Amino acid sequence: MCRIPLSSALGRGGHHLVIMGVFSVSVLAGIHSGCEGQGARRPPPHARRDRAFTVHVRPVTAQTMASDLHASGTVRPNREVQLTTQVQGSVTFLRVTLGQRVKQGEVLARVSTVGLFGDSQQASAEIKRLKTDIEQARQEKKDTEQLFEQKIASRQQLDDARYKLTRLEAQETQARARLAQVGEHYRGGVVKAPFGGIIAEQSVELGDYVTPGKVIGRLVDLSSVKVTVGLAEMDVPHVSPETQVRVAFPALGSMAHPGRLLAISPTADKLSGAFPVEIEVANSTGELRGGMAAKAQFILPGLRGLFVPSEAVVQRGGHDVAYVLGPSRARVEQRRCQLGVTRDGLVQVMSGLREGELLVISGNTRLRNGSSVRVASDGPGRESSSSQAKATDGSSAPAPRSSASQ
C-alpha cells in the first residue's frame, strides 16, 4: 500500500486545517472542564431539598395550667360630681375646702342673686292684691247672674262680669308663675351636696363673681372605690360577675382586698385593644384614694389541655402550623393547629397535635412539610422534656398569667 504524507496530500491549506482542528478541540475541552467544575460547586435541586435542618424537639403532653388572670389598673371614686351654680352673682357663702367631709343635703355655697328679693316681694304683693280683686269679681258675677235672671241686667253686663273674673284669675296665675321663677332662681343660687363625701377640688373663693354653670368644686364618694382594668379578648369569656376577684394596692403593701366584678365593657378600648372591666372594693377605712395603682387577680379554675411553647407554632399561608417528627424521625410532618388561650409563653392547642408526638420547638423557621431534619442531642429539647414530664401528673403550673401581657 502506498502511503502519501499528509502534508503532501493537503498541501499548504491542509496544514492550516490541522492546526485549527487541534485548537478547536482544546477550546471545547476547556469549556467542558469549566462546566464540570461549575456543576460540582452547585448541587442539583434534589440535593438542596434534602438538606437536613438541626431542630430541638419536645414530647407533646397534657398539662393543668393555673388559670388565674392578673391585670393592672387604677382606682377611682365610687361616685363623683362637679358642684355648679345655676345663676350669676357673687359667692356670699362657701363651705368648699379641699379634703373637707360633708353630709348629703348640706349647703356648700350660696350665690347672691341681685334683684331677686325685690322681685319676690313684688310678686307676693301682686298675688295678695289679685286675690282680693278676684273675690270681689266673683261676687259681682254672682249678683249679675241673679239680676240677669230677673231681666234687670242685660246680657252685655253679664258677659262683662264673667270676663272681669277670668282676666283677674289669669293675672293671678301669671303672678304665681313669676314668684315660682324667683324661687327657682333663688334655689339655683344655693349649692347643696347631692351625697355625703369629701371635697376633692375647690374652684372658687368667697366673693368671686360666677355665671350659670360655673364649677365651684368637686365632690367624691370614697365609701367604696372602683378599679378599672383591661382584659385581653381571649380572657374575657372566662370571667363573669360570679368570678372571685381580689385586688392589691402596691402603695398599701401586699395584702389583697376582696372585690366584686361590676361590669365588663362590650367594646374594646381603641388604644390598648383591651376590654375594660370594673371592680368594686369596699373602703371602710378610707385608706383607698382615687388615682392609686391596683393589681387585680381573677381566680379561675385550672385549665387542662395540650400546651406547647408559643415559638413552636409558626405561620404558613395565613394558618397556624406546627411540625412533628415523622415515623422515620428523619423528616417532619406539618400540622395545621387550632389555638386556644395563652399561658406564660405557652399556647393551648385545641386540635392538630396528639399527646406523645415529638414536637419541633426550635429550628422550625425554614421547615416545610417533609423537610429533612437532624434532632439535636442536647439543648432546649432535653431541658424542656424534663420540665414537661413533671406537668403530666396533673400538677398546676406555678406561675399565673397576666392578661396585660397577652
Buried (B, 14 or more C-beta within 10 A) or exposed (E): EEEEEEEEEBEEEEEEEEEEEEEEEEEEEEEEEEEEEEEEEEEEEEEEEEEEBEBBBBBBBEBBBBBBBBBBBBBBBBBBBEBBBBBBBBBEBBBBEEEBEBEEEEEBBBBBBEEBEEBBEBBBEBBEBBEEBBEEBBEBBEEBEEBBEEEEBEEEBBEBBBEBBEEBBEBBEEBBEBBEBBEEBBEBBBBEBEBBBBBBBBBBEEEEEBEEEBEBBBBBBBBBBBBBBBBBEBBBEBBEEEBBBBBBBEEEEEEBBEBBBBEBBEEBEEEEEBBBBBBBBBBEEEEBBBEBEBBBBBBBEBBBBBBBBBEBBBEBEEEBBBBBBBEEEEBBBBBEBEBBBBBBEBBBBEEBBEEEBBBBBBBBEEBEEEBBBEBBEEEBBEEBBEEBEEBEEEEBBEEBBBBBEB
